[in-house]
């Protein structure tokens, strides 16, 4: 059934519906007074008691005034607020941003953003939050869906003021407001969000941009809430080996459980991100190198017949000239030395000098013979083949040996197996060779929005032996079992376990 689009809201003409949720609808409209395209967001009053409606409308006016004060390039501007004359639902009139949500930007990049882009967005969002907090305005629902990326590649925070009103409606209706995976622990406890709550949500968003995974995942809202309150997530460099470990400290501080341990302002978080970006030599060198290449390519594209002679080319040319001069100087010196050598008289023979022996004595020959070195002793290692049984369309598996990441593999759907349950077998024998002895093996399997389980076992790896580690991704609890390859246990029946 197609819902008819209303023609107007107040004085604003409605052109199209561009979004819909449990708390209201977003339209693209036009302000006829100044011929400006705007976004109009309605706030549903479903669940509000008649006795409390007046109080809610007063709060709506208060939130509209507070959010309307914000004027920052990283924040979607609120122009006006009003009430639908037909339904009496309140609505905000906001700046219309051509672009897409950060959540879509992450999905379009394959699940995670490049490091430079994630750092850029992180700094822009932190700067915008610092400005809003300095004006006494808290967002309360920072997440990728509430951050818009413009066509120019700039991040803008949306829904200032709206989130507080939606929270009030949801609370009255007995519903959970927002996304628990991005909410700070104190918000889940029922406390009002503050500056540090917004920065916690930004830390979770930064974690998602960098790794492609949320730090707190589960099959239900209750599981997610439990992890937000009690579980310390893995460092970002453990999930993505290409991320510098120095980044772990920044992200972990942003999502600390205790608000006192977090960043206390958006400016502080932005400063740390910029310091990291400027101090990471590989990041800075790569950025400056590609900048130089792009600038030179642009110049050549504009003037293809012109040779661009840069300072670096001049230095390289000077080095080449000096090298050639040294070569010729060396040749001339060698020739002069040989000519002078032929003019010198032969040296007089030494007095009582012994005759030169063409054949040295036997004991000298024996001494000069190369001494035999003992053959190197081969060091035996233990091999581990990992076989993961799952039924996920996508995901990842990671393994740690004594708390050191040694295995990181993407999971994909496969045509192997029978029925609905597919089996993926990953044989990493050549990559997984460990020193024999007792070790702790820890495995984590993640399928975004569906599965997140971590289990560990103590392994006694025998030298020269080959072992098989079975990882059975049961939806209730992941099971690990280690066997010798010669007498490996049969592969568990995944269908029966579900």
QUITAWO-V428287 format. One record per residue. N is the residue number from 1. RES is the residue in one small letter. PHI is phi in whole degrees, -180 to 180 (NA if undefined). NEAR is the number of other ideal C-beta (glycine too) atoms within 8 Angstrom. Layout:
n | res | phi | near
N | RES | PHI | NEAR
N | RES | PHI | NEAR
This chain:
n | res | phi | near
1 | x | NA | 2
2 | x | -88 | 3
3 | x | -84 | 5
4 | x | -65 | 4
5 | x | -87 | 8
6 | x | -68 | 7
7 | x | -87 | 5
8 | x | -157 | 8
9 | x | -133 | 12
10 | x | 63 | 9
11 | x | -87 | 6
12 | x | -90 | 13
13 | x | -82 | 8
14 | x | -94 | 13
15 | x | -102 | 7
16 | x | -163 | 7
17 | x | -87 | 10
18 | x | -118 | 7
19 | x | -173 | 6
20 | x | -150 | 6
21 | x | -146 | 6
22 | x | -68 | 4
23 | x | -101 | 9
24 | x | 155 | 12
25 | x | -127 | 9
26 | x | -115 | 11
27 | x | -119 | 15
28 | x | -93 | 12
29 | x | -139 | 14
30 | x | -141 | 10
31 | x | -89 | 12
32 | x | -69 | 7
33 | x | -67 | 5
34 | x | -124 | 4
35 | x | 54 | 6
36 | x | -121 | 6
37 | x | -77 | 6
38 | x | -135 | 14
39 | x | -111 | 14
40 | x | -119 | 15
41 | x | -118 | 13
42 | x | -87 | 13
43 | x | -116 | 15
44 | x | -72 | 9
45 | x | -101 | 11
46 | x | -61 | 6
47 | x | 100 | 9
48 | x | -86 | 11
49 | x | -72 | 6
50 | x | -59 | 5
51 | x | -69 | 4
52 | x | -106 | 9
53 | x | -64 | 10
54 | x | -63 | 6
55 | x | -62 | 7
56 | x | -66 | 13
57 | x | -67 | 9
58 | x | -66 | 8
59 | x | -67 | 11
60 | x | -58 | 12
61 | x | -64 | 9
62 | x | -65 | 8
63 | x | -65 | 12
64 | x | -64 | 12
65 | x | -66 | 8
66 | x | -66 | 11
67 | x | -69 | 13
68 | x | -68 | 10
69 | x | -75 | 8
70 | x | -77 | 13
71 | x | -136 | 5
72 | x | -148 | 8
73 | x | -64 | 6
74 | x | -99 | 12
75 | x | -131 | 13
76 | x | -68 | 13
77 | x | -76 | 8
78 | x | -98 | 15
79 | x | -92 | 9
80 | x | -159 | 6
81 | x | -144 | 11
82 | x | -158 | 9
83 | x | -139 | 8
84 | x | -67 | 12
85 | x | -63 | 5
86 | x | -88 | 5
87 | x | -94 | 4
88 | x | 63 | 7
89 | x | -80 | 11
90 | x | -74 | 13
91 | x | -148 | 15
92 | x | -104 | 14
93 | x | -111 | 14
94 | x | -125 | 13
95 | x | -60 | 9
96 | x | -87 | 8
97 | x | -109 | 10
98 | x | -80 | 5
99 | x | 162 | 7
100 | x | -151 | 6
101 | x | -65 | 11
102 | x | -59 | 14
103 | x | -61 | 9
104 | x | -71 | 8
105 | x | -63 | 12
106 | x | -66 | 14
107 | x | -63 | 7
108 | x | -69 | 6
109 | x | -93 | 10
110 | x | 89 | 5
111 | x | 107 | 7
112 | x | -150 | 12
113 | x | -96 | 11
114 | x | -58 | 6
115 | x | -56 | 10
116 | x | -62 | 9
117 | x | -70 | 10
118 | x | -63 | 13
119 | x | -66 | 11
120 | x | -62 | 10
121 | x | -63 | 14
122 | x | -59 | 15
123 | x | -65 | 11
124 | x | -64 | 11
125 | x | -68 | 16
126 | x | -63 | 15
127 | x | -61 | 12
128 | x | -65 | 16
129 | x | -65 | 16
130 | x | -61 | 12
131 | x | -63 | 13
132 | x | -61 | 15
133 | x | -65 | 13
134 | x | -67 | 6
135 | x | -94 | 9
136 | x | 80 | 5
137 | x | -112 | 12
138 | x | -106 | 12
139 | x | -81 | 15
140 | x | 90 | 12
141 | x | -151 | 14
142 | x | -73 | 14
143 | x | -163 | 13
144 | x | -56 | 12
145 | x | -70 | 8
146 | x | -100 | 12
147 | x | -121 | 16
148 | x | -100 | 13
149 | x | -106 | 13
150 | x | -73 | 11
151 | x | -66 | 5
152 | x | -88 | 4
153 | x | 82 | 6
154 | x | -106 | 9
155 | x | -91 | 14
156 | x | -133 | 14
157 | x | -82 | 17
158 | x | -109 | 10
159 | x | 72 | 11
160 | x | -64 | 14
161 | x | 89 | 14
162 | x | -67 | 13
163 | x | -64 | 13
164 | x | -65 | 11
165 | x | -68 | 14
166 | x | -62 | 14
167 | x | -63 | 12
168 | x | -64 | 10
169 | x | -63 | 17
170 | x | -64 | 12
171 | x | -64 | 9
172 | x | -65 | 10
173 | x | -85 | 9
174 | x | 75 | 5
175 | x | -108 | 8
176 | x | -87 | 6
177 | x | -96 | 9
178 | x | 79 | 13
179 | x | -107 | 8
180 | x | -56 | 12
181 | x | -64 | 10
182 | x | -110 | 12
183 | x | -90 | 12
184 | x | -73 | 12
185 | x | -56 | 9
186 | x | -67 | 10
187 | x | -68 | 12
188 | x | -68 | 11
189 | x | -83 | 6
190 | x | 97 | 4
191 | x | -79 | 6
192 | x | -71 | 4
193 | x | -68 | 11
194 | x | -130 | 9
195 | x | -55 | 11
196 | x | -71 | 11
197 | x | -67 | 15
198 | x | -61 | 16
199 | x | -71 | 16
200 | x | -62 | 16
201 | x | -62 | 15
202 | x | -66 | 16
203 | x | -61 | 14
204 | x | -65 | 15
205 | x | -64 | 16
206 | x | -63 | 12
207 | x | -57 | 15
208 | x | -66 | 14
209 | x | -63 | 15
210 | x | -79 | 14
211 | x | -109 | 11
212 | x | 88 | 10
213 | x | -131 | 11
214 | x | -80 | 10
215 | x | -69 | 10
216 | x | -125 | 12
217 | x | -127 | 13
218 | x | -174 | 11
219 | x | -83 | 6
220 | x | -148 | 6
221 | x | -63 | 8
222 | x | -65 | 7
223 | x | -65 | 9
224 | x | -62 | 13
225 | x | -61 | 10
226 | x | -61 | 10
227 | x | -69 | 12
228 | x | -60 | 14
229 | x | -81 | 8
230 | x | -128 | 5
231 | x | -104 | 7
232 | x | -87 | 3
233 | x | -72 | 9
234 | x | -68 | 8
235 | x | -60 | 10
236 | x | -63 | 13
237 | x | -72 | 11
238 | x | -76 | 8
239 | x | -84 | 13
240 | x | -129 | 10
241 | x | -66 | 6
242 | x | -83 | 4
243 | x | -88 | 12
244 | x | -65 | 9
245 | x | -61 | 7
246 | x | -62 | 9
247 | x | -74 | 12
248 | x | -60 | 10
249 | x | -60 | 7
250 | x | -65 | 12
251 | x | -67 | 14
252 | x | -66 | 9
253 | x | -69 | 11
254 | x | -65 | 14
255 | x | -109 | 12
256 | x | -63 | 10
257 | x | -64 | 6
258 | x | -85 | 6
259 | x | -56 | 11
260 | x | -68 | 4
261 | x | -89 | 7
262 | x | -89 | 14
263 | x | -64 | 11
264 | x | -97 | 6
265 | x | -155 | 10
266 | x | -65 | 18
267 | x | -63 | 9
268 | x | -66 | 9
269 | x | -66 | 16
270 | x | -62 | 13
271 | x | -64 | 8
272 | x | -65 | 10
273 | x | -64 | 13
274 | x | -70 | 9
275 | x | -63 | 8
276 | x | -63 | 13
277 | x | -64 | 11
278 | x | -79 | 7
279 | x | -90 | 8
280 | x | -80 | 10
281 | x | -61 | 6
282 | x | -64 | 7
283 | x | -67 | 11
284 | x | -67 | 11
285 | x | -62 | 8
286 | x | -64 | 8
287 | x | -64 | 9
288 | x | -67 | 8
289 | x | -64 | 8
290 | x | -67 | 8
291 | x | -63 | 8
292 | x | -64 | 8
293 | x | -64 | 8
294 | x | -64 | 8
295 | x | -63 | 8
296 | x | -68 | 10
297 | x | -63 | 8
298 | x | -62 | 8
299 | x | -66 | 10
300 | x | -68 | 10
301 | x | -68 | 6
302 | x | -75 | 6
303 | x | -130 | 6
304 | x | -65 | 6
305 | x | -86 | 3
306 | x | -94 | 7
307 | x | -87 | 3
308 | x | -90 | 7
309 | x | -101 | 5
310 | x | -91 | 7
311 | x | -62 | 5
312 | x | -64 | 6
313 | x | -64 | 8
314 | x | -65 | 9
315 | x | -64 | 8
316 | x | -63 | 8
317 | x | -66 | 8
318 | x | -64 | 8
319 | x | -62 | 8
320 | x | -64 | 8
321 | x | -63 | 8
322 | x | -63 | 8
323 | x | -63 | 8
324 | x | -64 | 8
325 | x | -63 | 8
326 | x | -65 | 8
327 | x | -63 | 8
328 | x | -67 | 8
329 | x | -63 | 8
330 | x | -64 | 8
331 | x | -65 | 8
332 | x | -64 | 8
333 | x | -64 | 8
334 | x | -66 | 8
335 | x | -64 | 8
336 | x | -65 | 8
337 | x | -66 | 8
338 | x | -65 | 8
339 | x | -64 | 8
340 | x | -68 | 8
341 | x | -66 | 7
342 | x | -73 | 6
343 | x | -84 | 5
344 | x | -79 | 6
345 | x | -68 | 3
346 | x | -66 | 4
347 | x | -66 | 4
348 | x | -67 | 4
349 | x | -68 | 5
350 | x | -69 | 5
351 | x | -68 | 4
352 | x | 53 | 4
353 | x | -75 | 6
354 | x | -70 | 5
355 | x | -65 | 4
356 | x | -71 | 4
357 | x | -93 | 7
358 | x | -71 | 3
359 | x | -108 | 3
360 | x | -65 | 5
361 | x | -61 | 6
362 | x | -63 | 5
363 | x | -69 | 6
364 | x | -71 | 8
365 | x | -61 | 9
366 | x | -65 | 7
367 | x | -68 | 6
368 | x | -78 | 5
369 | x | -66 | 6
370 | x | -64 | 3
371 | x | -80 | 4
372 | x | -77 | 4
373 | x | -97 | 4
374 | x | -65 | 4
375 | x | -64 | 4
376 | x | -63 | 4
377 | x | -83 | 4
378 | x | -70 | 4
379 | x | -95 | 4
380 | x | -80 | 7
381 | x | -119 | 10
382 | x | -105 | 15
383 | x | -103 | 11
384 | x | -130 | 15
385 | x | -101 | 13
386 | x | -102 | 14
387 | x | -125 | 12
388 | x | -109 | 13
389 | x | -106 | 13
390 | x | -154 | 13
391 | x | -135 | 8
392 | x | -96 | 11
393 | x | -71 | 6
394 | x | -160 | 9
395 | x | 162 | 14
396 | x | -151 | 11
397 | x | -129 | 16
398 | x | -131 | 13
399 | x | -136 | 13
400 | x | -117 | 13
401 | x | -111 | 10
402 | x | 53 | 6
403 | x | 69 | 6
404 | x | -115 | 6
405 | x | -66 | 9
406 | x | -125 | 8
407 | x | -155 | 11
408 | x | -147 | 9
409 | x | -134 | 11
410 | x | -78 | 6
411 | x | -107 | 13
412 | x | -132 | 7
413 | x | -66 | 6
414 | x | -136 | 8
415 | x | -89 | 4
416 | x | -74 | 7
417 | x | 90 | 9
418 | x | -130 | 4
419 | x | 65 | 5
420 | x | -81 | 5
421 | x | -99 | 10
422 | x | -95 | 11
423 | x | -122 | 11
424 | x | -115 | 11
425 | x | -111 | 8
426 | x | -109 | 9
427 | x | -104 | 7
428 | x | -116 | 11
429 | x | -57 | 10
430 | x | -68 | 5
431 | x | -88 | 6
432 | x | -101 | 12
433 | x | -125 | 9
434 | x | -121 | 11
435 | x | -69 | 6
436 | x | -68 | 11
437 | x | 126 | 6
438 | x | -89 | 6
439 | x | -141 | 10
440 | x | -103 | 11
441 | x | -105 | 14
442 | x | -127 | 10
443 | x | -125 | 15
444 | x | -126 | 11
445 | x | -121 | 16
446 | x | -131 | 11
447 | x | -124 | 13
448 | x | -51 | 11
449 | x | 75 | 4
450 | x | -131 | 7
451 | x | -150 | 12
452 | x | -156 | 9
453 | x | -130 | 9
454 | x | -133 | 8
455 | x | -137 | 10
456 | x | -140 | 9
457 | x | -150 | 9
458 | x | -92 | 8
459 | x | -119 | 11
460 | x | -108 | 6
461 | x | -87 | 14
462 | x | -89 | 9
463 | x | -65 | 8
464 | x | 76 | 7
465 | x | -95 | 11
466 | x | -117 | 11
467 | x | -115 | 15
468 | x | -123 | 13
469 | x | -106 | 14
470 | x | -91 | 14
471 | x | -120 | 14
472 | x | -101 | 12
473 | x | -85 | 14
474 | x | -68 | 10
475 | x | -69 | 6
476 | x | -86 | 3
477 | x | -156 | 6
478 | x | -70 | 12
479 | x | -118 | 11
480 | x | -115 | 13
481 | x | -151 | 9
482 | x | -116 | 11
483 | x | -139 | 10
484 | x | -72 | 10
485 | x | -64 | 11
486 | x | -68 | 5
487 | x | -123 | 5
488 | x | -69 | 8
489 | x | -71 | 7
490 | x | -62 | 4
491 | x | -64 | 8
492 | x | -60 | 9
493 | x | -85 | 6
494 | x | -65 | 15
495 | x | -61 | 9
496 | x | -71 | 5
497 | x | -76 | 9
498 | x | -105 | 8
